[in-house]
Amino acid sequence: MGLAEQVEQLQAENASLMARVQILEAELEKLRREVSRNSSNSGKPPSSDTLTERAAQGEERLSRAERRRQAREKAKKFMAERVRRRPGKQPGTSGAALARVGRPDYSVAHVPEQCRACGQSLESAEVVGSESRQVFDLPAPRLEVTEHQGQARRCRCGAVTKAALPKQASGPACYGPVVRATAVYLMVGQHLPVGRAAALLSQVCGAPVSTGWLAGLSAEAAAGLGPFLAGLRAQLAAEDVLHADETGSRISGARYWFHVACNGLLTLLDCHEKRGDDALVDMAVLPFFSGVLVSDGWKPYWSIEGIEHALCCAHLLRDLASLSSSARHRAWADDMADLLVEAKNAVQGALAEGRAGLSPSRLSSYRYRYTKLVNRGVSALPARHRPGSADRDAANLLRRLRDQRHEVTRYWSEPAVPFDNNQAERDLRMAKLQQKISGCFRPLAGAKAFCAVRSYLQTAHKLRLQGMDVLVQLFAGKPWSPPPAGLRQ
């Protein structure tokens, strides 16, 4: 074999090895990105983060020198506070204590029996002073039984008329609305399993109820919420800004989806076997909505006509944090994240100062920087990118930032539109919490009942009403309904 042939063979082997190295480097980058995923840069839940990841999330954007400087300042501040702080409540902090009542339920007089000096009886001695203290405690657990007697009376004309009994008297012997409301509040409001709720009612409240009876209470409560849910859907459809989100769940061994439509005052939860258009239509809110919908950008939300959209910037920050692990995209991704947060703080500062929003010059500056950063990101993209790589993710994110820039930055010019979709995630989290504490839902009807009652409780809580009070109204046959928008406080 000649020298030329050897060189040609070596060049071919080198090209093959270089191609193989590029493939392995891409696979290594993909594996590193998968290992580094946590709740701050992916869709993983916060409960899956390790302690090390949670500690690192607050420091990942700080340089080593900056972290040392902040640590020194924190140590100095701690030592200064330690010198001047005293144990107990600190000056300026709000305290909490029981307040005495003007008319206590009971009064108990404590009389000394004999003199501490000479030992004589003090039964008829003069009272020269008194000290009173009030003790707040729960009454002894005891059910109160009210017998409702429906009389039947005969008129002079011969007709017999029978009095109608109240709704809570549904049988010869039954539990009243307070017991029923307490049980539903424990199971749906506080997410207690049926067995533990039955034990608590029996031991603490003196109401020995059966688990079978408790298991059917949520459905009974939901059956009385028809007018409330109809009014809630109508009010949500008339709002200016709404949040929407969805999450999966196992119900009777099958995959179902919890959906939420909400804002700061109203919440509607629903459960459906579908995740997409069919569920949104059956929920009967978004097809009739014409305001601004804040979401994570899931495609079915964008298929509904007549809706304006705003993208959740918390999701975008998470995607940008994921790209910052790549040296190619770190610079523009970090700068874009800083810009989104800076604009959010500027909007909040303007509102705090009583202004309507950002000034035109500030808006123009932010929009110029936004466009410049998107162009920087596009120029950093290679000619070809492999599926699953940071380059592919960067290309998809840049396409969204470019094509949906108005939806990304809507909160800049419309302060009524929130920066993120956290409201929907907080309201939807209750369904996941119920599943985590009490186990999965068995029948679909049980999940539907939970959604109806939870919508009732969360809406009442947002309007500063007590959950027990509105549940007692529900079981008394007079369910509460949220007031119209103009009458809410």
Stockholm file with secondary structure:
# STOCKHOLM 1.0

chainA/1-489         MGLAEQVEQLQAENASLMARVQILEAELEKLRREVSRNSSNSGKPPSSDTLTERAAQGEERLSRAERRRQAREKAKKFMAERVRRRPGKQPGTSGAALARVGRPDYSVAHVPEQCRACGQSLESAEVVGSESRQVFDLPAPRLEVTEHQGQARRCRCGAVTKAALPKQASGPACYGPVVRATAVYLMVGQHLPVGRAAALLSQVCGAPVSTGWLAGLSAEAAAGLGPFLAGLRAQLAAEDVLHADETGSRISGARYWFHVACNGLLTLLDCHEKRGDDALVDMAVLPFFSGVLVSDGWKPYWSIEGIEHALCCAHLLRDLASLSSSARHRAWADDMADLLVEAKNAVQGALAEGRAGLSPSRLSSYRYRYTKLVNRGVSALPARHRPGSADRDAANLLRRLRDQRHEVTRYWSEPAVPFDNNQAERDLRMAKLQQKISGCFRPLAGAKAFCAVRSYLQTAHKLRLQGMDVLVQLFAGKPWSPPPAGLRQ
#=GR chainA/1-489 SS CCHHHHHHHHHHHHHHHHHHHHHHHHHHHHHHHHHTCCTTTSSCCGGGCCHHHHHHHTTTTSCHHHHHHHHHHHHHHHHHHHHHCCSSSCTTSCCCCCCCCSSCSCCCCCCCCBCTTTCCBCTTCCCCCCCCCCCCCCCCCCCCCCCCCCCEEECTTSCEEECCCCTTCCSSSCCCHHHHHHHHIIIIISCCCHHHHHHHHHHTSCCCCCHHHHHTHHHHHHHTCHHHHHHHHHHHHTCSEEEEEEEEEEETTEEEEEEEEECSSCEEEEEESCSSHHHHHHHTSGGGCCSEEEESCCHHHHTSTTCEEEECHHHHHHHHHHHTTSTTTHHHHHHHHHHHHHHHHHHHHHHHTTCSSCCHHHHHHHHHHHHHHHHHHHHTSCSCCCTTSHHHHHHHHHHHHHHTHHHHSHHHHCTTSCSSCHHHHHHHHHHHHHHHHHCCBCSHHHHHHHHHHHHHHHHHHHTTCCHHHHHHHHHTTCCCCCCCGGGCC
#=GC SS_cons         CCHHHHHHHHHHHHHHHHHHHHHHHHHHHHHHHHHTCCTTTSSCCGGGCCHHHHHHHTTTTSCHHHHHHHHHHHHHHHHHHHHHCCSSSCTTSCCCCCCCCSSCSCCCCCCCCBCTTTCCBCTTCCCCCCCCCCCCCCCCCCCCCCCCCCCEEECTTSCEEECCCCTTCCSSSCCCHHHHHHHHIIIIISCCCHHHHHHHHHHTSCCCCCHHHHHTHHHHHHHTCHHHHHHHHHHHHTCSEEEEEEEEEEETTEEEEEEEEECSSCEEEEEESCSSHHHHHHHTSGGGCCSEEEESCCHHHHTSTTCEEEECHHHHHHHHHHHTTSTTTHHHHHHHHHHHHHHHHHHHHHHHTTCSSCCHHHHHHHHHHHHHHHHHHHHTSCSCCCTTSHHHHHHHHHHHHHHTHHHHSHHHHCTTSCSSCHHHHHHHHHHHHHHHHHCCBCSHHHHHHHHHHHHHHHHHHHTTCCHHHHHHHHHTTCCCCCCCGGGCC
//
